[in-house]
Amino acid sequence: MTEKTTQPGPRELFGDVAPALAAYSEDVLFGQAWKSPELSPRDRSLVTVASLITSGSSEQLTFHLPLAQQNGVTEAELIETITHMAFYAGWPKAMSALTVARAVFRAA
């Protein structure tokens, strides 16, 4: 597991522009949904990474890949997730995700 780092929260990042969305993100998404006991944080991270790849939301991976590692997902598991998603989400989305992953892993 990687060393835990603190990333700015939604209110800090976007509270001045979209205070309601920032509050929902922080209070409901991360404050409630991510804390639901039915899925572990590790499993939730894998589902989220797969979903971001599928939707082509590569920019959000810069936040969620390190979070996944903090939640116990290994770099090898994340690369395998990207590889697996190539067959379901498409090669371009997987390659875009891989580009982000390489940058995130090298920066760590």
GUDRENPA-340224 format. One line per 10 residues: number of its first residue (from 1); for each residue x, y, z of N, C-alpha, C. Coordinates in steps of 0.1 Angstrom, whole numbers, plus 2048, in hexadecimal, padded with zeros to 3 digits. Layout:
// residues N
NUM = X:Y:Z:X:Y:Z:X:Y:Z  ...
***
This chain:
// residues 108
1 = 808:7F4:800:800:800:800:809:80C:800  805:816:7F9:80D:823:7F9:80A:82B:805  814:834:807:812:83D:812:806:846:810  7FE:849:81A:7F2:851:818:7F6:85F:817  7F0:866:80D:7F2:874:80B:7E5:87B:80B  7E5:887:80F:7D9:88F:80F:7D7:896:802  7CC:894:7FC:7C8:89B:7F0:7BD:8A5:7F4  7BD:8B1:7ED:7B3:8BB:7F0:7A5:8B5:7ED  79B:8B8:7F6:78E:8B3:7F4:786:8BC:7EB  77A:8B7:7E7:771:8BF:7DE:76E:8CD:7E2
11 = 76C:8CF:7EF:769:8DD:7F3:775:8E6:7F0  781:8E1:7F3:78D:8E9:7F1:790:8EB:7E2  78D:8E1:7DA:790:8E2:7CC:785:8EB:7C4  778:8E8:7C8:76E:8EE:7BF:763:8F6:7C7  765:8F7:7D4:75B:8FE:7DD:758:90C:7D8  762:913:7D3:760:921:7CF:757:922:7C2  758:918:7BA:751:918:7AD:743:911:7AE  743:905:7B4:737:8FD:7B5:735:8F8:7C3  731:900:7CD:731:8FC:7DB:727:8F0:7DD  71C:8F0:7D6:713:8E5:7D9:719:8D7:7D4
21 = 71E:8D7:7C8:724:8CB:7C3:730:8C7:7CB  738:8D0:7D0:743:8CD:7D8:73E:8C7:7E6  734:8CC:7EB:72E:8C7:7F8:728:8B9:7F5  721:8B7:7EB:71B:8A9:7E8:727:89F:7E6  731:8A3:7DF:73D:89A:7DD:743:897:7EA  745:8A0:7F3:74C:89E:7FF:743:897:809  737:89C:80B:72E:896:815:727:889:811  722:889:805:71A:87D:801:722:873:7FB  72A:876:7F0:732:86C:7E9:73D:867:7F2  746:86F:7F7:751:86A:7FF:74D:869:80E
31 = 743:870:813:73F:86F:821:736:864:824  72E:860:81A:724:855:81C:726:849:813  725:84B:806:726:840:7FC:733:838:7FE  73F:83F:7FF:74B:838:800:74D:831:80E  745:835:817:746:82F:825:73C:823:827  733:821:81D:72A:816:81E:731:809:820  72D:800:82A:734:7F4:82D:732:7E9:823  729:7EA:819:727:7DF:810:733:7DC:807  73B:7E6:804:747:7E5:7FC:752:7EA:804  75E:7E4:804:76A:7E9:80A:76F:7F5:802
41 = 777:7FE:808:77D:809:801:785:804:7F5  78C:7F8:7F7:794:7F2:7EC:78B:7EE:7E0  780:7E7:7E3:777:7E3:7D8:770:7EF:7D2  76C:7F9:7DA:766:805:7D5:770:80D:7CB  77D:80D:7CF:787:813:7C6:788:80C:7B9  788:7FE:7B9:789:7F7:7AC:77D:7FA:7A4  771:7FA:7AA:765:7FD:7A2:765:80B:79C  76A:814:7A4:76B:822:7A0:775:824:794  780:81E:796:78A:81F:78B:785:819:77E  77E:80D:77F:779:807:773:76E:810:76D
51 = 766:816:775:75B:81F:770:761:82B:769  76C:831:76F:772:83C:769:778:839:75C  77E:82D:75B:784:829:74E:778:827:744  76E:821:748:762:81E:73F:75C:82B:739  75C:835:742:756:842:73E:75F:84B:737  76C:847:736:776:850:730:77A:85C:739  778:85A:746:77B:865:74F:789:864:754  793:864:74C:7A1:862:74F:7A6:86D:759  7A2:879:758:7A6:884:761:7A3:880:76F  798:87A:772:795:876:780:79D:86B:785
61 = 7A4:864:77C:7AD:859:781:7B9:85F:789  7BD:86B:786:7C8:871:78D:7C5:872:79C  7B9:872:7A0:7B4:872:7AE:7B2:864:7B3  7AB:85C:7AA:7A7:84F:7AF:7B1:844:7AE  7BB:845:7A6:7C6:83B:7A6:7CE:83B:7B3  7D3:847:7B8:7D9:847:7C5:7D0:843:7D0  7C3:847:7CF:7BA:843:7DA:7B8:834:7DA  7B8:82E:7CE:7B7:81F:7CE:7C3:819:7D4  7CF:81E:7D2:7DB:819:7D8:7DA:81B:7E7  7D5:826:7EC:7D4:828:7FA:7CA:81E:800
71 = 7C0:81A:7F8:7B6:810:7FC:7BB:802:7FB  7C7:7FF:7F7:7CD:7F2:7F6:7CE:7EB:7E9  7CA:7F3:7DE:7CB:7ED:7D1:7D9:7EF:7CC  7E0:7E5:7C7:7ED:7E6:7C2:7EE:7EC:7B4  7FA:7F1:7B1:7FC:7F6:7A3:7FA:7EB:799  7FE:7DF:79C:7FC:7D4:792:7ED:7D1:790  7E5:7D2:79B:7D7:7D0:79A:7D0:7DB:792  7D5:7E7:794:7CF:7F3:78C:7D2:7F1:77D  7DF:7ED:77A:7E2:7EB:76C:7DA:7E0:766  7D8:7D5:76E:7D0:7CA:769:7C1:7CF:767
81 = 7BC:7D7:76F:7AF:7DD:76E:7AE:7E5:761  7B8:7ED:75E:7B8:7F5:752:7B8:7EB:746  7C1:7E1:746:7C2:7D7:73B:7B4:7D0:739  7AE:7CC:744:7A2:7C5:743:797:7CE:73D  797:7DA:741:78D:7E4:73C:78E:7E7:72E  79A:7E5:728:79C:7E7:71A:792:7DE:712  78F:7D2:716:786:7C9:70F:777:7CD:711  774:7D5:71B:766:7D8:71E:763:7E7:71B  76D:7F0:71D:76B:7FE:71B:771:803:70E  77B:7FB:709:781:7FF:6FC:790:803:6FE
91 = 798:800:6F4:7A6:803:6F5:7A9:811:6F7  7A3:81B:6F0:7A7:829:6F2:7A5:82D:701  79A:829:707:798:82D:715:7A2:826:71E  7A5:81A:71B:7B0:813:723:7BD:81A:722  7C1:81D:715:7CE:824:713:7CE:832:719  7C3:839:719:7C3:846:720:7C5:844:72F  7BE:83A:734:7C0:837:743:7CE:833:746  7D4:82B:73D:7E2:827:73F:7EC:832:73F  7E9:83C:736:7F1:848:736:7F1:84F:743  7E5:851:749:7E3:857:756:7EA:84F:761
101 = 7E8:842:761:7ED:839:76B:7FD:83A:76B  803:839:75F:811:83A:75F:816:847:765  810:852:762:814:85F:768:812:85F:777  806:85A:77C:803:859:78A:80E:850:791  811:844:78C:81A:83B:792:828:841:793  82C:847:788:83A:84D:787:83B:859:791  830:860:793:831:86B:79C:831:867:7AB  82D:85B:7AE:82C:856:7BC:83A:854:7C2
***
